[in-house]
């Protein structure tokens, strides 16, 4: 009888994992940072723009490249390589900025995310998304929405609201308001 309980419990945990992934299915814009492919919910993406002049802002964190003027609106630009502690490289003709909407303090702010290149938009089903594996308690992975299996590889799906901490978003929001 204990085997039946174990089987039922295994079945429940499989169903729980499937239910957790169901809310994650949908369309994702995929892009590269270094040799890894990431994805952002397409509903969070405002637009993709080519690299443009970025004005450095003093006293901002290292991962903030600066701000851009996009049709009269000043938008902070976060360099994902730096934010993820990946060695910086020179910008190329493929380097671009993904402008995303981030929910913050009962409003939405726009942030530019600097990436090496944009790949494509993928429709990823729930059965192809797994929860983030456990890396131990010392490593925070709440910025990872899930791991998608698509086109023979794994794509890291980002929760853009969790890529930056509340303190970092506050600083970016203040800088955006002052500029």
Secondary structure, 3 states (H helix, E strand, C coil): CHHHHHHHHHHHHHHHHHHHHHCCCEEEEEEEECCEEEEEEHHHEEEEEECCCCECCCCCCCCEEEEEEECCEEEEEEEHHHHCCCCCCCCCCCCEEEEEEEEECCEEEEEEEEECEEEEEEEECHHHEECCCCCCCCCCCCCEEEEEEECCEEEEEECHHHHCCHHHHHHHHHHHHHC
